């Protein structure tokens, strides 16, 4: 096995644990992201509001992808095969 495969095998269990924690505590994480964004926006007096909102959206999106990685996978579909075509 190459270095990449060894690393991937060792990080697999950690990735599963982080994904489970993100699913379990998703609301708390998103609330924390919002609070941090609000605090930074106040301290900068709104000067960087657009950049803060953009970063907040990206952070929430990354957290959602991590929490729901089993739902979509890597573009492999939803896990259910398509139905049979209707009779002609």
LODRENMAR-573840 format. One line per field, with one value per atom (N, C-alpha, C, O): residue in three letters; atom name; x, y, z. Coordinates in pm, 1 decimal. Example, Ala and Ser with C-alpha at 12.3 -4.5 7.8 and 13.67 -1.06 7.14 Angstrom:
<sites>
vexlo <- (ALA / ALA / ALA / ALA / SER / SER / SER / SER)
bati <- (N / CA / C / O / N / CA / C / O)
x <- (1319.0 / 1230.0 / 1320.0 / 1423.6 / 1285.0 / 1367.0 / 1290.0 / 1340.9)
y <- (-569.0 / -450.0 / -330.0 / -331.9 / -225.0 / -106.0 / 3.0 / 113.8)
z <- (780.0 / 780.0 / 780.0 / 846.5 / 708.0 / 714.0 / 787.0 / 803.9)
</sites>
This chain:
<sites>
vexlo <- (UNK / UNK / UNK / UNK / UNK / UNK / UNK / UNK / UNK / UNK / UNK / UNK / UNK / UNK / UNK / UNK / UNK / UNK / UNK / UNK / UNK / UNK / UNK / UNK / UNK / UNK / UNK / UNK / UNK / UNK / UNK / UNK / UNK / UNK / UNK / UNK / UNK / UNK / UNK / UNK / UNK / UNK / UNK / UNK / UNK / UNK / UNK / UNK / UNK / UNK / UNK / UNK / UNK / UNK / UNK / UNK / UNK / UNK / UNK / UNK / UNK / UNK / UNK / UNK / UNK / UNK / UNK / UNK / UNK / UNK / UNK / UNK / UNK / UNK / UNK / UNK / UNK / UNK / UNK / UNK / UNK / UNK / UNK / UNK / UNK / UNK / UNK / UNK / UNK / UNK / UNK / UNK / UNK / UNK / UNK / UNK / UNK / UNK / UNK / UNK / UNK / UNK / UNK / UNK / UNK / UNK / UNK / UNK / UNK / UNK / UNK / UNK / UNK / UNK / UNK / UNK / UNK / UNK / UNK / UNK / UNK / UNK / UNK / UNK / UNK / UNK / UNK / UNK / UNK / UNK / UNK / UNK / UNK / UNK / UNK / UNK / UNK / UNK / UNK / UNK / UNK / UNK / UNK / UNK / UNK / UNK / UNK / UNK / UNK / UNK / UNK / UNK / UNK / UNK / UNK / UNK / UNK / UNK / UNK / UNK / UNK / UNK / UNK / UNK / UNK / UNK / UNK / UNK / UNK / UNK / UNK / UNK / UNK / UNK / UNK / UNK / UNK / UNK / UNK / UNK / UNK / UNK / UNK / UNK / UNK / UNK / UNK / UNK / UNK / UNK / UNK / UNK / UNK / UNK / UNK / UNK / UNK / UNK / UNK / UNK / UNK / UNK / UNK / UNK / UNK / UNK / UNK / UNK / UNK / UNK / UNK / UNK / UNK / UNK / UNK / UNK / UNK / UNK / UNK / UNK / UNK / UNK / UNK / UNK / UNK / UNK / UNK / UNK / UNK / UNK / UNK / UNK / UNK / UNK / UNK / UNK / UNK / UNK / UNK / UNK / UNK / UNK / UNK / UNK / UNK / UNK / UNK / UNK / UNK / UNK / UNK / UNK / UNK / UNK / UNK / UNK / UNK / UNK / UNK / UNK / UNK / UNK / UNK / UNK / UNK / UNK / UNK / UNK / UNK / UNK / UNK / UNK / UNK / UNK / UNK / UNK / UNK / UNK / UNK / UNK / UNK / UNK / UNK / UNK / UNK / UNK / UNK / UNK / UNK / UNK / UNK / UNK / UNK / UNK / UNK / UNK / UNK / UNK / UNK / UNK / UNK / UNK / UNK / UNK / UNK / UNK / UNK / UNK / UNK / UNK / UNK / UNK / UNK / UNK / UNK / UNK / UNK / UNK / UNK / UNK / UNK / UNK / UNK / UNK / UNK / UNK / UNK / UNK / UNK / UNK / UNK / UNK / UNK / UNK / UNK / UNK / UNK / UNK / UNK / UNK / UNK / UNK / UNK / UNK / UNK / UNK / UNK / UNK / UNK / UNK / UNK / UNK)
bati <- (N / CA / C / O / N / CA / C / O / N / CA / C / O / N / CA / C / O / N / CA / C / O / N / CA / C / O / N / CA / C / O / N / CA / C / O / N / CA / C / O / N / CA / C / O / N / CA / C / O / N / CA / C / O / N / CA / C / O / N / CA / C / O / N / CA / C / O / N / CA / C / O / N / CA / C / O / N / CA / C / O / N / CA / C / O / N / CA / C / O / N / CA / C / O / N / CA / C / O / N / CA / C / O / N / CA / C / O / N / CA / C / O / N / CA / C / O / N / CA / C / O / N / CA / C / O / N / CA / C / O / N / CA / C / O / N / CA / C / O / N / CA / C / O / N / CA / C / O / N / CA / C / O / N / CA / C / O / N / CA / C / O / N / CA / C / O / N / CA / C / O / N / CA / C / O / N / CA / C / O / N / CA / C / O / N / CA / C / O / N / CA / C / O / N / CA / C / O / N / CA / C / O / N / CA / C / O / N / CA / C / O / N / CA / C / O / N / CA / C / O / N / CA / C / O / N / CA / C / O / N / CA / C / O / N / CA / C / O / N / CA / C / O / N / CA / C / O / N / CA / C / O / N / CA / C / O / N / CA / C / O / N / CA / C / O / N / CA / C / O / N / CA / C / O / N / CA / C / O / N / CA / C / O / N / CA / C / O / N / CA / C / O / N / CA / C / O / N / CA / C / O / N / CA / C / O / N / CA / C / O / N / CA / C / O / N / CA / C / O / N / CA / C / O / N / CA / C / O / N / CA / C / O / N / CA / C / O / N / CA / C / O / N / CA / C / O / N / CA / C / O / N / CA / C / O / N / CA / C / O / N / CA / C / O / N / CA / C / O / N / CA / C / O / N / CA / C / O / N / CA / C / O / N / CA / C / O / N / CA / C / O / N / CA / C / O)
x <- (83.2 / 0.0 / 87.2 / 195.8 / 37.9 / 109.4 / 78.6 / -6.8 / 147.5 / 129.7 / -13.4 / -70.7 / -70.9 / -207.5 / -306.6 / -396.3 / -291.6 / -383.1 / -368.7 / -468.2 / -245.4 / -223.6 / -288.5 / -354.1 / -269.7 / -327.4 / -479.4 / -544.8 / -535.1 / -680.1 / -737.5 / -843.1 / -669.1 / -715.5 / -711.2 / -799.1 / -611.0 / -598.8 / -695.8 / -740.0 / -729.0 / -818.8 / -966.1 / -1052.4 / -996.7 / -1135.4 / -1219.4 / -1325.9 / -1174.0 / -1254.1 / -1273.1 / -1379.9 / -1172.1 / -1185.0 / -1288.2 / -1366.9 / -1287.8 / -1384.1 / -1526.3 / -1616.9 / -1546.3 / -1679.3 / -1725.2 / -1841.6 / -1633.4 / -1668.3 / -1704.3 / -1801.7 / -1625.6 / -1653.0 / -1787.0 / -1863.5 / -1814.7 / -1941.5 / -2058.2 / -2158.8 / -2044.8 / -2150.1 / -2170.4 / -2283.9 / -2060.9 / -2072.9 / -2137.3 / -2215.9 / -2104.3 / -2163.9 / -2314.4 / -2392.4 / -2354.8 / -2497.7 / -2568.3 / -2678.4 / -2503.8 / -2563.8 / -2573.6 / -2672.6 / -2474.0 / -2467.4 / -2476.5 / -2425.8 / -2539.4 / -2547.2 / -2606.1 / -2555.0 / -2712.3 / -2776.9 / -2684.2 / -2676.2 / -2614.5 / -2522.9 / -2406.8 / -2363.5 / -2357.5 / -2246.2 / -2289.7 / -2217.8 / -2406.6 / -2454.4 / -2483.2 / -2458.9 / -2534.3 / -2558.5 / -2426.1 / -2417.7 / -2323.1 / -2190.5 / -2131.4 / -2068.8 / -2150.6 / -2102.4 / -2171.7 / -2107.6 / -2302.4 / -2378.2 / -2332.9 / -2317.6 / -2311.6 / -2267.9 / -2130.2 / -2106.2 / -2040.5 / -1905.6 / -1911.9 / -1843.8 / -1992.2 / -2005.1 / -2062.2 / -2016.8 / -2161.4 / -2222.2 / -2120.8 / -2114.5 / -2042.0 / -1942.4 / -1836.2 / -1798.0 / -1788.8 / -1687.8 / -1746.1 / -1680.2 / -1870.5 / -1935.4 / -1951.2 / -1932.7 / -1985.2 / -1997.4 / -1862.5 / -1853.5 / -1759.0 / -1627.2 / -1567.6 / -1488.6 / -1603.1 / -1552.5 / -1649.5 / -1628.9 / -1756.3 / -1857.9 / -1918.3 / -1945.9 / -1938.3 / -2005.3 / -1919.8 / -1969.2 / -1793.6 / -1706.7 / -1689.5 / -1675.3 / -1690.6 / -1667.4 / -1790.2 / -1775.3 / -1909.4 / -2031.0 / -2048.8 / -2084.9 / -2023.4 / -2043.1 / -1946.4 / -1984.6 / -1823.7 / -1724.7 / -1755.2 / -1733.6 / -1804.8 / -1841.6 / -1958.6 / -1958.3 / -2058.0 / -2172.8 / -2130.9 / -2179.1 / -2041.1 / -1992.0 / -1918.7 / -1941.8 / -1832.0 / -1758.4 / -1848.8 / -1827.1 / -1950.2 / -2045.9 / -2121.7 / -2141.5 / -2163.1 / -2234.1 / -2147.0 / -2193.8 / -2021.1 / -1929.1 / -1903.8 / -1896.5 / -1890.2 / -1868.3 / -1989.1 / -1973.7 / -2108.1 / -2229.9 / -2244.0 / -2285.0 / -2210.4 / -2216.7 / -2120.1 / -2154.5 / -2000.1 / -1901.1 / -1947.8 / -1929.7 / -2006.9 / -2056.6 / -2170.8 / -2178.6 / -2258.7 / -2368.5 / -2317.0 / -2367.3 / -2216.9 / -2159.9 / -2096.8 / -2108.9 / -2030.9 / -1968.0 / -2073.0 / -2058.1 / -2177.2 / -2280.7 / -2363.2 / -2411.8 / -2379.8 / -2466.1 / -2387.9 / -2441.2 / -2264.4 / -2182.0 / -2235.3 / -2209.1 / -2308.6 / -2362.3 / -2483.5 / -2516.9 / -2550.2 / -2669.1 / -2635.6 / -2704.6 / -2528.9 / -2500.0 / -2372.6 / -2359.6 / -2279.7 / -2154.4 / -2076.3 / -2081.3 / -2005.1 / -1924.4 / -1988.2 / -1921.5 / -2115.8 / -2183.4 / -2224.4 / -2247.5 / -2233.6 / -2266.9 / -2416.4 / -2458.9 / -2496.7 / -2641.1 / -2691.9 / -2618.8 / -2819.5 / -2882.6 / -2880.3 / -2923.8 / -2831.1 / -2824.1 / -2939.7 / -2932.9 / -3045.9 / -3157.4 / -3150.4 / -3129.4 / -3168.4 / -3162.0 / -3285.0 / -3390.2 / -3272.2 / -3387.9 / -3495.6 / -3465.8 / -3618.9 / -3730.0 / -3729.2 / -3660.9 / -3803.9 / -3812.9 / -3887.7 / -3975.6 / -3853.7 / -3925.6 / -4070.4 / -4099.9 / -4160.3 / -4301.3 / -4319.3 / -4245.2 / -4418.2 / -4440.9 / -4485.3 / -4555.6 / -4442.7 / -4473.7 / -4604.6 / -4645.4)
y <- (-118.5 / 0.0 / 124.3 / 126.7 / 225.7 / 351.4 / 436.7 / 402.8 / 544.3 / 635.9 / 687.3 / 696.3 / 720.8 / 773.1 / 670.4 / 705.4 / 544.8 / 440.5 / 415.8 / 394.2 / 418.9 / 402.3 / 515.2 / 492.2 / 636.4 / 752.6 / 747.5 / 776.0 / 711.4 / 702.4 / 595.0 / 615.2 / 482.3 / 375.1 / 416.4 / 378.7 / 492.7 / 534.8 / 647.1 / 656.8 / 731.2 / 843.2 / 806.8 / 885.5 / 693.0 / 651.0 / 653.6 / 715.3 / 587.5 / 589.2 / 729.6 / 760.4 / 814.0 / 950.8 / 1027.2 / 1104.5 / 1005.6 / 1073.5 / 1031.7 / 1115.1 / 904.3 / 856.3 / 918.2 / 955.5 / 928.7 / 985.9 / 1134.1 / 1180.2 / 1208.0 / 1350.3 / 1368.3 / 1459.0 / 1282.8 / 1290.8 / 1266.8 / 1337.5 / 1168.1 / 1139.8 / 1254.7 / 1289.1 / 1314.3 / 1428.7 / 1548.0 / 1620.6 / 1568.4 / 1678.8 / 1656.4 / 1751.5 / 1531.3 / 1501.7 / 1523.3 / 1578.1 / 1479.9 / 1488.0 / 1631.5 / 1666.8 / 1714.2 / 1848.3 / 1958.0 / 2068.2 / 1929.4 / 2024.4 / 2159.5 / 2263.4 / 2158.8 / 2284.2 / 2369.7 / 2491.0 / 2307.3 / 2381.2 / 2439.9 / 2552.4 / 2362.7 / 2410.1 / 2530.1 / 2629.8 / 2521.5 / 2632.8 / 2755.7 / 2868.2 / 2735.6 / 2848.2 / 2914.9 / 3037.6 / 2834.9 / 2889.1 / 2966.7 / 3070.7 / 2917.2 / 2987.9 / 3123.0 / 3224.4 / 3124.0 / 3249.4 / 3349.3 / 3468.2 / 3300.4 / 3389.2 / 3448.0 / 3566.3 / 3364.7 / 3412.7 / 3517.0 / 3619.3 / 3491.9 / 3587.0 / 3719.6 / 3826.3 / 3712.8 / 3834.2 / 3913.6 / 4036.2 / 3843.7 / 3911.8 / 3980.4 / 4094.1 / 3912.2 / 3971.3 / 4089.7 / 4192.3 / 4075.1 / 4184.4 / 4308.0 / 4420.5 / 4287.6 / 4401.4 / 4469.7 / 4592.5 / 4390.3 / 4447.6 / 4519.2 / 4612.1 / 4478.7 / 4546.8 / 4654.7 / 4717.1 / 4676.1 / 4778.7 / 4764.9 / 4864.4 / 4640.2 / 4614.1 / 4633.6 / 4620.5 / 4664.4 / 4693.1 / 4571.2 / 4586.1 / 4451.6 / 4329.7 / 4237.9 / 4116.2 / 4293.3 / 4213.9 / 4115.0 / 3999.5 / 4160.5 / 4070.8 / 3953.1 / 3840.7 / 3977.1 / 3870.0 / 3776.4 / 3655.6 / 3831.5 / 3749.4 / 3659.1 / 3540.9 / 3712.7 / 3632.2 / 3521.8 / 3408.9 / 3555.4 / 3455.4 / 3343.3 / 3225.6 / 3378.7 / 3279.1 / 3194.9 / 3074.6 / 3257.1 / 3185.4 / 3082.6 / 2968.8 / 3123.5 / 3031.3 / 2913.7 / 2800.0 / 2940.5 / 2832.7 / 2738.1 / 2616.7 / 2793.0 / 2709.1 / 2619.7 / 2501.8 / 2675.5 / 2596.5 / 2489.7 / 2377.2 / 2523.9 / 2426.5 / 2311.4 / 2195.6 / 2343.0 / 2238.7 / 2149.4 / 2027.7 / 2208.5 / 2130.6 / 2039.3 / 1924.1 / 2090.4 / 2008.9 / 1891.9 / 1780.1 / 1918.2 / 1810.4 / 1703.8 / 1584.5 / 1745.8 / 1651.6 / 1570.6 / 1449.5 / 1635.8 / 1568.5 / 1473.2 / 1372.4 / 1502.3 / 1420.5 / 1349.6 / 1328.1 / 1312.4 / 1252.8 / 1118.2 / 1078.0 / 1048.1 / 918.6 / 934.1 / 841.1 / 1049.7 / 1069.3 / 1082.8 / 1026.2 / 1158.2 / 1182.9 / 1117.0 / 1089.9 / 1090.1 / 1027.6 / 1117.6 / 1239.9 / 1059.4 / 1135.3 / 1134.1 / 1104.4 / 1165.8 / 1166.0 / 1026.4 / 1001.6 / 935.4 / 797.6 / 772.6 / 657.3 / 875.2 / 857.5 / 849.6 / 874.0 / 814.9 / 811.7 / 674.2 / 658.5 / 574.9 / 441.9 / 353.2 / 231.9 / 409.0 / 329.4 / 322.9 / 424.4 / 201.8 / 190.5 / 255.2 / 263.1 / 301.1 / 362.2 / 255.9 / 137.1 / 300.7 / 210.4 / 158.7 / 213.2 / 55.8 / -1.3 / 95.6 / 168.5 / 97.0 / 187.0 / 142.2 / 23.4 / 234.8 / 197.1 / 108.7 / 121.5 / 19.5 / -65.9 / 17.0 / 117.0 / -26.7 / 49.2 / 6.5 / 60.1)
z <- (0.0 / 0.0 / 0.0 / 58.0 / -65.4 / -67.5 / 54.1 / 136.0 / 63.7 / 176.0 / 183.8 / 292.4 / 69.2 / 66.7 / 120.2 / 196.9 / 81.0 / 126.6 / 276.4 / 345.5 / 326.8 / 470.3 / 548.7 / 650.3 / 500.7 / 567.5 / 564.8 / 665.1 / 450.8 / 436.1 / 529.4 / 589.2 / 541.7 / 628.9 / 775.6 / 853.1 / 813.8 / 952.8 / 988.2 / 1102.7 / 891.9 / 919.4 / 903.1 / 941.8 / 848.7 / 828.0 / 954.4 / 955.4 / 1062.6 / 1185.7 / 1242.9 / 1295.8 / 1233.1 / 1283.9 / 1202.1 / 1256.9 / 1072.8 / 985.2 / 1018.9 / 1020.6 / 1045.4 / 1082.9 / 1215.1 / 1229.9 / 1310.2 / 1440.4 / 1427.0 / 1486.5 / 1349.0 / 1329.0 / 1257.5 / 1290.2 / 1161.4 / 1090.7 / 1185.9 / 1180.6 / 1271.9 / 1369.5 / 1466.1 / 1499.3 / 1511.5 / 1602.2 / 1532.6 / 1593.4 / 1405.3 / 1330.4 / 1312.6 / 1316.9 / 1292.8 / 1282.0 / 1414.7 / 1419.8 / 1521.3 / 1654.3 / 1705.5 / 1769.6 / 1678.9 / 1735.9 / 1630.0 / 1650.8 / 1518.4 / 1407.9 / 1445.3 / 1403.5 / 1523.2 / 1562.6 / 1647.8 / 1628.4 / 1741.7 / 1828.7 / 1748.6 / 1773.5 / 1652.7 / 1570.1 / 1487.5 / 1480.2 / 1425.5 / 1343.3 / 1428.5 / 1385.0 / 1548.6 / 1639.0 / 1675.3 / 1680.7 / 1700.0 / 1731.4 / 1615.4 / 1635.6 / 1494.1 / 1374.8 / 1363.8 / 1335.8 / 1385.9 / 1379.3 / 1486.3 / 1458.5 / 1607.9 / 1716.4 / 1688.6 / 1712.7 / 1637.9 / 1606.2 / 1494.6 / 1501.5 / 1393.3 / 1282.8 / 1331.9 / 1290.6 / 1419.9 / 1473.4 / 1556.5 / 1546.8 / 1637.9 / 1721.5 / 1636.1 / 1663.9 / 1533.0 / 1444.2 / 1369.4 / 1352.8 / 1324.2 / 1250.3 / 1338.6 / 1292.0 / 1465.5 / 1557.2 / 1580.3 / 1579.4 / 1600.8 / 1629.2 / 1509.8 / 1527.0 / 1390.5 / 1270.9 / 1224.1 / 1120.0 / 1302.4 / 1274.7 / 1135.0 / 1068.1 / 1092.0 / 965.0 / 841.9 / 730.0 / 859.6 / 745.4 / 655.1 / 533.8 / 712.3 / 635.6 / 635.7 / 625.4 / 647.1 / 659.3 / 544.9 / 567.2 / 422.2 / 308.0 / 312.5 / 279.9 / 351.8 / 360.3 / 477.0 / 467.3 / 585.6 / 701.5 / 665.2 / 699.6 / 596.6 / 555.1 / 458.7 / 467.4 / 367.2 / 272.7 / 345.5 / 317.7 / 436.8 / 513.7 / 600.7 / 615.3 / 658.5 / 741.5 / 657.9 / 700.5 / 540.2 / 450.7 / 409.8 / 404.8 / 380.6 / 342.8 / 459.3 / 440.3 / 579.8 / 697.8 / 724.4 / 756.1 / 711.6 / 732.6 / 625.0 / 653.9 / 502.0 / 393.0 / 414.8 / 391.3 / 459.5 / 486.9 / 601.8 / 597.1 / 703.5 / 815.6 / 771.2 / 813.9 / 686.1 / 634.7 / 550.5 / 561.4 / 466.9 / 385.0 / 473.4 / 445.8 / 577.3 / 668.4 / 743.7 / 760.2 / 788.5 / 866.1 / 781.5 / 832.7 / 654.8 / 569.1 / 461.1 / 352.2 / 486.3 / 381.9 / 335.8 / 222.5 / 419.6 / 379.5 / 288.1 / 214.7 / 291.1 / 209.3 / 61.9 / -22.9 / 30.1 / -110.3 / -156.9 / -276.3 / -71.1 / -111.1 / -203.5 / -190.4 / -295.7 / -390.0 / -527.6 / -626.7 / -534.8 / -662.9 / -705.3 / -823.6 / -610.0 / -641.9 / -637.3 / -645.4 / -624.7 / -621.4 / -479.5 / -383.5 / -468.4 / -338.0 / -274.5 / -160.4 / -345.1 / -287.5 / -329.7 / -309.9 / -387.3 / -434.8 / -586.5 / -652.9 / -641.6 / -787.8 / -850.4 / -787.0 / -973.5 / -1040.1 / -1066.4 / -1079.5 / -1073.6 / -1098.9 / -1242.4 / -1329.0 / -1265.4 / -1400.4 / -1491.3 / -1445.2 / -1619.8 / -1710.6 / -1726.5 / -1713.4 / -1754.2 / -1769.7 / -1893.8 / -1991.2 / -1889.2 / -2005.6 / -2125.1 / -2110.8 / -2243.2 / -2365.6 / -2426.2 / -2529.2)
</sites>
